Amino acid sequence: MLDERIVRFLLEEAMRSKADFVEVFYENRRVTNITMEDSKIHSAIRGRERGVGLRLYDGLNTIYVYTSELTETGLRDLARRAALALGGDKDFIQPPFMPQELKPYYEVKVLPDAWSLSEKAQFLREADEVARRHSELVSQVTLFHLDTDQEVLIANSDGLWAQDRRIRTRFGVHAIAQGQGELHTGFASNGASMGLEFYEHYNPLEMAAEASRIAVLGARAQYAPSGRMPVILDNGFGGVLFHEACGHSLEAAFISKGNSEFAGKLGEKIASEKVYAYDDATIPGEWGTTRIDDEGTPTRNNLLIEAGVLKSYLVDRLHARRMGAESTGSARRESYRYAPTSRMNNTFIAAGQDSFEDMIEGIEYGLYAKTLGGGSVNPVSGDFNFQVAEGYLIEEGKITTPLRGASLIGKGAEVLEKIDAVSSDLKLGQGMCGAGSGMVPASLGQPQVRVSELTVGGRQ
């Protein structure tokens, strides 16, 4: 960690400018990333990255600078250049630091460095064999293991001194199957805020089999129909639609500038009464969980939507200033190279009380979207277009034909309003979310939800 004397100097030097607030972010991150392609280890990288980011506020104007030069001379130069860029000259004495005492949400049992690269790579070799054995249609398999050990220190001119250690592990499999003259991709992964005991909870062989199953199913499936129809979105990663089409529109980075379909709608009904939605960074061991956000604010469980009524936005310190609000512990950044902004952590629609079987039986003709793939979203309008990686036709209350080439087209607000059933089977999926402050680990999910009508794009 940085010496307190150096941190105090950085804050005092930067505050001699016109700044009314200064924040120091220090990061020491150790990463292991192993990938396998064509049944061979493609890369095995173990490294460390250290650096400091310095942010200055002058009202709503900000300056952000960073460096990996952590000598005392380099850090002093960073603070002086930042102060000079903002201008001004005043006296400032840093108030005493107030260290935060925070209990971890989860106790790591096996640190990432406890295993060698070859021990970690063995999981990839075994999973590769399983994925390829699944079917002769599987033509390509790519796998990865990732673990990170990140130590952070956040201090500011208000006297905050907050430290955290974030250990995460993830494993994933991409499989490609060839059928009917086309290629189809299947993907399965899990991630958690855990050490290497992750592998006691998540089986890489099961992930490999699942990725190949999805790929082969798509290669053999028929093309999806198109039109307006009822759609059931599955639990787990089916929640990517809420995350992308609705969650980003609730982030203060968009709300504070009016660049969101949900701006100015606190206290208003924006969804079906069936919808309760949360962003909870406190779930023990979950992929997007942290004790503090990247501004040092303790994280919490934020109720976003209650019985269809918008209750809260996701707010960081800067946009709290713009909005006259308070931070919700939602500031995140990829690394010291990025200034933080409002982001999601573990975002999900809460469990309901409807039966999945009843949801299916209530549909004469529709789509069951079991897994969603990539897509695009406009957070201002809420317009989205998502591919369906694994989908099935629903006919006369039964799941029937596997489909490929389906896409979901609509608006985030439209989906929320048309949810007419929510099951009790809540699951979360894990992914990497990209936005203005880089790529961050985020969990997303939901129970199965039924949308009474949605536009499905297909080829029939």
C-alpha atoms as one frame of an Amber mdcrd trajectory, in Angstrom:
protein
   0.000   0.000   0.000   1.009   3.630  -0.349   2.598   5.274   2.648   0.139
   7.553   4.470   2.642  10.403   4.273   2.648  10.238   0.462  -1.139  10.047
   0.279  -1.451  13.084   2.526   0.969  15.017   0.323  -0.960  14.099  -2.853
  -4.213  15.351  -1.381  -2.769  18.544   0.092  -0.842  19.427  -3.062  -3.844
  18.847  -5.341  -6.180  20.779  -3.014  -3.975  23.870  -3.239  -5.648  24.412
  -6.617  -9.265  25.479  -7.203 -10.327  21.952  -6.336 -12.993  21.553  -3.666
 -12.463  17.784  -3.428  -9.607  15.400  -4.266  -9.497  11.606  -4.312  -6.578
   9.170  -4.487  -7.091   5.644  -5.855  -4.236   3.139  -5.479  -4.366  -0.319
  -7.032  -2.109  -3.377  -6.832  -3.503  -6.152  -9.034  -2.122  -9.643  -9.678
  -3.646 -11.520 -12.606  -3.398 -15.035 -14.012  -5.014 -15.617 -17.407  -4.707
 -18.968 -19.199  -6.332 -19.699 -22.563  -6.505 -22.881 -24.644  -7.194 -23.172
 -28.374  -6.989 -26.230 -30.644  -6.318 -28.385 -27.559  -3.121 -26.465 -26.863
  -2.307 -23.829 -24.282  -2.449 -20.622 -26.304  -1.291 -18.256 -23.567  -0.442
 -18.419 -19.870   0.073 -14.996 -18.385   0.820 -14.169 -14.785   1.535 -10.530
 -14.036   1.087  -7.578 -11.752  -0.077  -4.020 -12.362   0.244  -1.142  -9.906
  -0.755   2.473 -10.242  -2.378   5.573  -8.797  -5.256   7.661 -10.096  -5.849
  11.209  -8.824  -9.184  12.961  -9.322  -9.904  16.653  -8.643 -13.352  18.288
  -8.457 -14.080  21.938  -9.041 -17.844  21.951  -8.728 -18.995  19.759 -11.619
 -15.705  20.060 -13.472 -13.229  17.234 -12.971  -9.640  16.415 -13.805  -8.358
  12.836 -13.721  -4.705  11.859 -14.003  -2.938   8.568 -13.359   0.508   7.042
 -13.298   2.315   3.743 -12.843   5.438   5.640 -11.726   5.116   5.055  -7.986
   8.324   6.655  -6.811   7.890   9.571  -4.467   9.200  11.899  -7.168   6.762
  10.556  -9.748   3.761  10.880  -7.442   4.656  14.389  -6.341   4.957  15.388
  -9.988   1.537  13.883 -10.712  -0.146  15.950  -7.994   1.580  19.172  -9.029
   0.668  18.739 -12.705  -2.970  18.083 -11.803  -3.140  21.157  -9.577  -1.497
  23.292 -12.226  -4.003  22.124 -14.846  -6.914  23.206 -12.650  -5.308  26.453
 -11.538  -5.717  28.427  -8.322  -3.619  28.785  -5.189  -4.928  28.274  -1.668
  -3.875  26.750   1.626  -5.192  23.337   2.628  -4.359  20.970   5.474  -5.570
  17.399   5.087  -7.922  16.443   7.952  -7.141  13.271   9.914  -7.946  10.083
   8.066 -10.872   8.018   9.309 -10.163   4.354   8.485 -13.242   2.249   7.736
 -13.744  -1.028   9.556 -15.524  -3.335   7.134 -16.179  -7.048   7.529 -15.778
  -9.186   4.398 -18.904 -10.662   2.822 -16.970 -13.835   2.027 -13.807 -15.433
   3.447 -11.420 -16.643   0.711 -10.158 -20.155   1.412  -7.536 -20.783  -1.330
  -5.501 -17.825  -2.584  -4.809 -17.705  -6.346  -1.040 -18.093  -5.851  -1.545
 -21.399  -4.023  -1.624 -23.263  -7.350   0.892 -23.315 -10.178   0.068 -22.423
 -13.764   0.194 -26.091 -14.731  -2.300 -27.041 -12.000  -4.734 -24.402 -13.238
  -4.176 -25.405 -16.875  -5.177 -28.993 -16.094  -8.798 -27.872 -15.734  -8.664
 -26.533 -19.290  -7.233 -29.767 -20.683  -9.892 -31.925 -19.053 -12.723 -29.593
 -20.075 -11.422 -29.445 -23.658 -11.689 -33.231 -23.932 -15.265 -33.206 -22.644
 -16.335 -30.445 -25.022 -14.883 -32.227 -28.063 -16.299 -35.630 -27.111 -19.820
 -34.249 -27.036 -20.363 -34.460 -30.805 -18.513 -34.837 -34.083 -20.123 -31.524
 -35.077 -17.942 -29.628 -32.585 -15.127 -28.171 -34.684 -13.475 -25.694 -32.348
 -13.172 -25.186 -28.589 -11.665 -22.229 -26.739 -11.337 -22.182 -22.959 -10.031
 -19.774 -20.331  -9.170 -19.594 -16.647  -8.908 -16.183 -14.995  -8.059 -15.234
 -11.430  -7.373 -11.776 -10.025  -6.169 -10.516  -6.671  -6.739  -6.769  -6.410
  -5.789  -4.595  -3.447  -7.156  -1.047  -3.437  -6.736   2.027  -1.255  -9.056
   5.004  -1.596  -8.401   8.224   0.324  -9.894  11.674  -0.127  -9.742  15.244
   1.098 -12.743  14.671   3.387 -10.625  12.308   5.488 -11.767   8.993   4.011
  -9.305   6.091   4.213 -10.726   2.838   2.844  -8.986  -0.402   1.848 -10.266
  -3.554   0.198  -8.928  -6.804  -1.211 -10.915  -8.353  -4.060 -10.179 -11.900
  -5.179 -12.084 -13.347  -8.126 -11.975 -16.537 -10.207 -13.676 -17.326 -13.515
 -13.761 -20.201 -16.004 -15.382 -20.274 -19.425 -15.800 -22.370 -22.570 -16.631
 -21.362 -26.164 -17.612 -24.209 -28.491 -18.309 -23.968 -32.229 -20.353 -26.573
 -34.102 -20.864 -26.812 -37.841 -24.183 -27.867 -39.319 -26.375 -27.068 -42.322
 -23.504 -25.129 -43.847 -23.221 -22.687 -40.950 -21.332 -22.278 -37.684 -23.072
 -21.951 -34.357 -21.457 -20.910 -31.068 -22.185 -22.126 -27.569 -20.803 -20.470
 -24.450 -20.865 -21.410 -20.770 -19.018 -19.836 -17.864 -19.146 -19.086 -14.168
 -17.373 -16.505 -12.065 -17.290 -15.694  -8.367 -15.649 -13.470  -5.773 -13.785
 -16.502  -4.475 -10.333 -17.962  -4.438  -9.537 -21.268  -6.098 -12.170 -22.987
  -3.972 -14.298 -21.749  -6.876 -13.678 -25.153  -8.459 -15.391 -26.864  -5.519
 -18.591 -24.985  -6.416 -18.436 -24.819 -10.229 -17.507 -27.829 -12.361 -15.516
 -26.950 -15.532 -16.479 -30.274 -17.125 -20.155 -29.396 -16.822 -19.484 -25.991
 -18.366 -17.678 -27.660 -21.282 -20.543 -30.057 -21.921 -23.058 -27.201 -21.746
 -21.168 -25.041 -24.251 -20.996 -27.896 -26.742 -24.652 -28.793 -26.185 -25.745
 -25.246 -27.067 -23.505 -25.134 -30.125 -24.687 -28.507 -31.480 -28.325 -27.697
 -30.777 -28.035 -24.510 -32.824 -26.281 -26.295 -35.657 -29.197 -28.745 -35.964
 -32.042 -26.311 -35.283 -34.471 -24.812 -37.761 -34.740 -21.095 -38.448 -36.894
 -19.065 -36.098 -40.184 -17.471 -37.128 -40.664 -13.710 -36.940 -43.438 -11.438
 -35.694 -45.072 -10.258 -32.482 -45.554 -13.038 -29.973 -45.294 -13.943 -26.268
 -41.714 -14.583 -25.129 -40.431 -16.389 -22.051 -36.935 -15.306 -21.003 -35.101
 -17.956 -18.998 -33.464 -17.365 -15.633 -29.751 -16.729 -15.110 -28.143 -15.143
 -18.143 -31.581 -14.421 -19.557 -31.242 -11.424 -17.261 -28.816  -9.819 -19.720
 -31.821  -8.160 -21.356 -32.753  -6.375 -18.114 -29.101  -5.540 -17.446 -28.491
  -4.032 -20.875 -31.866  -2.629 -21.902 -32.978  -1.336 -18.490 -30.094  -1.417
 -15.998 -27.795   0.951 -17.882 -30.684   3.384 -18.251 -30.873   3.555 -14.435
 -27.228   4.613 -14.052 -26.740   8.207 -12.958 -24.189   8.782 -15.730 -27.162
   8.800 -18.116 -29.897   9.976 -15.723 -28.093  13.163 -14.607 -27.869  14.422
 -18.189 -31.388  13.414 -19.175 -29.982  10.764 -21.523 -32.245   7.973 -20.338
 -35.822   6.895 -20.898 -36.181   6.721 -17.084 -34.863  10.213 -16.263 -37.175
  12.168 -13.961 -39.395   9.170 -13.228 -38.573   8.390  -9.585 -41.754   7.354
  -7.822 -43.535   6.620 -11.092 -44.782   3.265 -12.317 -42.425   2.107 -15.087
 -43.005  -1.653 -15.017 -45.517  -4.369 -14.338 -46.537  -4.827 -10.698 -44.819
  -8.219 -10.959 -41.398  -6.554 -11.206 -39.096  -6.067  -8.209 -35.524  -5.285
  -9.241 -32.323  -4.868  -7.224 -28.642  -4.102  -7.604 -26.974  -5.830  -4.675
 -23.179  -5.634  -4.249 -23.297  -7.447  -0.893 -24.163 -11.025  -1.971 -21.464
 -13.274  -0.422 -19.124 -14.695  -3.056 -20.992 -13.275  -6.050 -19.011 -12.117
  -9.098 -19.871  -8.405  -8.803 -19.661  -8.176  -4.991 -17.370  -5.693  -3.197
 -17.275  -4.263   0.319 -16.697  -0.729  -0.939 -17.144   0.852  -4.333 -14.265
   2.477  -6.198 -14.810   5.779  -4.382 -14.630   4.120  -0.957 -18.379   4.221
  -0.265 -19.705   1.070   1.451 -21.790  -0.959  -0.985 -25.364  -1.983  -0.302
 -28.461  -3.648  -1.690 -30.204  -0.996  -3.804 -33.903  -1.475  -4.473 -34.413
  -0.154  -8.001 -38.012  -1.119  -8.815 -40.716  -2.098  -6.322 -44.005  -3.526
  -7.633 -43.314  -1.716 -10.890 -42.515   1.663  -9.260 -39.076   3.224  -9.830
 -37.465   3.653  -6.411 -33.799   4.457  -7.016 -31.054   5.128  -9.515 -27.440
   3.898  -9.332 -25.411   6.913  -8.255 -21.711   7.734  -7.901 -20.179  10.794
  -6.201 -19.876  13.079  -9.246 -23.377  12.469 -10.548 -24.735  12.764  -7.014
 -23.491  16.362  -7.213 -25.266  16.888 -10.518 -28.514  15.419  -9.229 -28.511
  16.755  -5.659 -28.595  13.126  -4.473 -26.369  10.803  -2.442 -24.091   8.036
  -3.625 -25.588   4.561  -3.621 -22.159   2.870  -3.494 -22.294   2.317  -7.267
 -19.006   3.854  -8.479 -16.859   1.384 -10.414 -13.786   1.357 -12.638 -11.717
  -1.226 -14.472  -8.423  -0.032 -12.989  -6.495   3.024 -11.825  -6.359   4.105
 -15.478 -10.062   4.995 -15.400 -12.070   7.555 -13.450 -15.035   5.811 -11.780
 -18.656   6.300 -12.757 -22.028   4.795 -11.872 -22.199   1.095 -12.768 -24.107
  -2.065 -11.893 -22.749  -4.825  -9.605 -25.155  -7.770  -9.188 -28.377  -6.701
 -10.910 -31.488  -8.854 -11.075 -35.248  -9.109 -11.165 -36.345 -10.736  -7.906
 -38.165 -14.064  -7.621 -41.931 -14.081  -8.051 -44.595 -16.660  -7.311 -45.676
 -17.890 -10.730 -45.145 -21.458 -11.914 -42.875 -21.920 -14.919 -45.144 -24.720
 -16.137 -48.187 -22.434 -15.956 -46.274 -19.732 -17.824 -45.623 -22.164 -20.701
 -49.138 -23.586 -20.700 -50.568 -20.096 -21.088 -48.925 -19.620 -24.524 -50.540
 -20.852 -27.731 -47.641 -19.813 -29.976 -44.483 -18.082 -28.822 -40.747 -18.205
 -28.120 -38.779 -19.615 -25.194 -35.457 -17.733 -25.108 -33.309 -19.947 -22.928
 -29.997 -18.160 -23.528 -29.340 -14.690 -24.912 -26.224 -13.764 -26.864 -24.834
 -10.443 -28.006 -26.815  -7.370 -28.926 -26.991  -3.601 -28.978 -28.814  -1.080
 -26.779 -29.434   2.661 -26.926 -29.700   3.780 -23.253 -31.303   7.088 -24.290
 -34.270   5.548 -26.085 -34.114   2.062 -24.599 -34.168   0.457 -28.049 -32.483
  -2.960 -28.118 -31.744  -5.882 -30.399 -30.549  -9.155 -28.841 -29.600 -12.444
 -30.438 -31.054 -15.626 -28.947 -28.224 -18.139 -28.545 -30.585 -20.966 -27.553
 -34.290 -20.763 -28.273 -37.342 -22.990 -28.704 -40.769 -22.669 -30.211 -43.732
 -22.824 -27.834 -46.821 -24.423 -29.373 -50.125 -25.094 -27.598 -48.574 -24.754
 -24.176 -45.535 -26.956 -24.840 -41.852 -26.323 -25.606 -41.234 -27.952 -28.978
 -38.798 -27.179 -31.812 -35.226 -25.876 -31.248 -34.647 -22.631 -33.145 -31.729
 -20.642 -34.458 -31.363 -17.162 -35.892 -33.897 -15.580 -33.522 -33.504 -12.047
 -32.180 -35.496  -9.933 -29.732 -36.308  -6.362 -30.745 -37.957  -3.714 -28.600
 -37.581  -1.069 -25.899 -36.545  -1.578 -22.293 -39.607   0.205 -20.943 -41.857
  -1.902 -23.155 -40.451  -5.142 -21.780 -40.856  -4.013 -18.165 -44.490  -3.067
 -18.723 -45.388  -6.290 -20.529 -43.991  -8.750 -17.975 -47.084 -10.657 -16.876
 -45.524 -13.601 -15.004 -42.381 -14.120 -12.874 -41.306 -17.545 -11.598 -39.732
 -18.359  -8.224 -36.550 -19.862  -9.713 -34.023 -17.008  -9.447 -30.534 -17.570
 -10.862 -27.614 -15.268 -11.616 -25.136 -15.342 -14.490 -21.738 -13.684 -14.662
 -20.121 -11.532 -17.312 -17.942  -8.524 -18.036 -19.748  -5.208 -18.487 -18.144
  -2.522 -20.632 -18.889   1.203 -20.314 -17.171   4.558 -19.822 -15.023   3.373
 -16.906 -13.845   0.198 -18.628 -14.698  -3.483 -18.186 -15.934  -4.564 -14.743
 -17.202  -7.907 -13.375 -20.997  -7.903 -13.136 -23.608 -10.493 -12.272 -27.064
 -10.357 -13.790 -30.101 -12.530 -13.561 -33.759 -13.154 -12.956 -36.254 -15.966
 -12.585 -38.052 -17.030 -15.754 -40.185 -14.091 -16.869 -42.950 -13.984 -19.451
 -43.344 -10.956 -21.722 -46.887 -10.911 -23.087 -45.801  -9.589 -26.490 -42.454
  -8.805 -28.070 -41.081  -8.517 -31.590 -39.093 -11.591 -32.627 -36.822 -11.372
 -35.649 -36.266 -14.557 -37.640 -36.101 -15.947 -41.173 -39.579 -17.417 -41.586
